[in-house]
Amino acid sequence: LFKEDPKAIHEYAQTKKKLAGQTRGDSRKRLNREAEHLLRRTIQLTDDEIRKAWAYFDLAEVLCWLDAPETEVIYAVSKAIEFMPYQPTFQTWRERYQTHHKCR
């Protein structure tokens, strides 16, 4: 049941993302990769545009932390903006990333 529940998968990904921020080295990378996989699964499964927007935003942050190519990071945050154009957090994050290449 969990494997098909986008809300549960997204929340699990967010937990892994938070834990990754509290660790270092290989553990941090592993947790971020696991979060990336779960976020991509959330995006595939959900029909809820708000959940999809936040999953794309979380994915952008995780990709940034994994030093993914800039095009992948920008694509993810741009998709978040596409689904929720009225959410200033997404736009602000994208501008900061493009200007300073900082994840936070």
N, C-alpha and C positions, 0 to 999 in steps of 0.2 A: 504494500500500500504506500509506504514512504517513497518508493522509487517513482511513483506517478503523481505525487502531491507537490505541485510547484511551490506552495507556501512553505511546506516543511523543508523542502530541498533548499530553498532560498535562505531560510533561517539557519539551516545547518551550514551553508556556505558562509554566511555572515559570522557565525561562531568561529569557523576555521580562520576566516580573515582576521578577526579580532585576536585570536590566539597567535596567529603569525606575527602580528604587530608586537607581541610580548616576548618573542623568542628571537634567536639569532641562528645564523649559519644554515646548515642543511635542513634543520627542522623548520625554519622559517620558509625556505624555498618549497619544501614538501607540502606544508600547509597551504601556501599560496597556490600551488599547482592543483591541489585537491579542491580548493575553493573555486579556482578557474573552471575546473571540470563541472562542479555542481552548478555554478552560475550559468554556464552554457546549457546545461540540462534544464534549468529553470526557464531560460529564454525559449527553449524549444517547446516546453510543455504548457506555459501559461498563455491564457487568452486575455488576461487582465493587463491592460496597457500601463497602469501605474506600477504593478509588480515588474513588468517587463522593463520599464524605464529604470527603476531602482536596481534591477539585476544588471542591466547594461552599465549603469554608473559604478556599481560595485566591481564589475568586470574590468572597467577602465582602470580603477585604482589597483586592482590585483595585477593587471598586465603591466602597469607602471612599475610596481614593486618587483615584478619579475624581469624588468628591463626589456620588455617586448619592444618591437619596432614601433616608432612613433605613429606610423599609419594605423596600426592595430589599436593603440590606445585612443587616438583621436576618433577612429571609427566607432568604438564602443561608447565614448562619451557623447558623440554626435547622435547616435541612435537613442540614447537616453533623452537628449534634448528633443529629438523628433517626437518621442512619445509623450513627453511632458515639457513643452516649450515654456510654460509659465513657472518652472522650478528654477529659481536663480542659482541654487547650489551648483547645478550642472554647468551652467554658463561660466560662472566664476571659476570653477575648478578647471574647465577647459582653457580659459584665458591664462590662468596662472601656469598651467602645464605648458602651453605653447610658448609663453614668455620666458619662463624660468626652468622648464623641464624638471619641476618638483612635483612629487606625488602628494604632498600634504601642504 
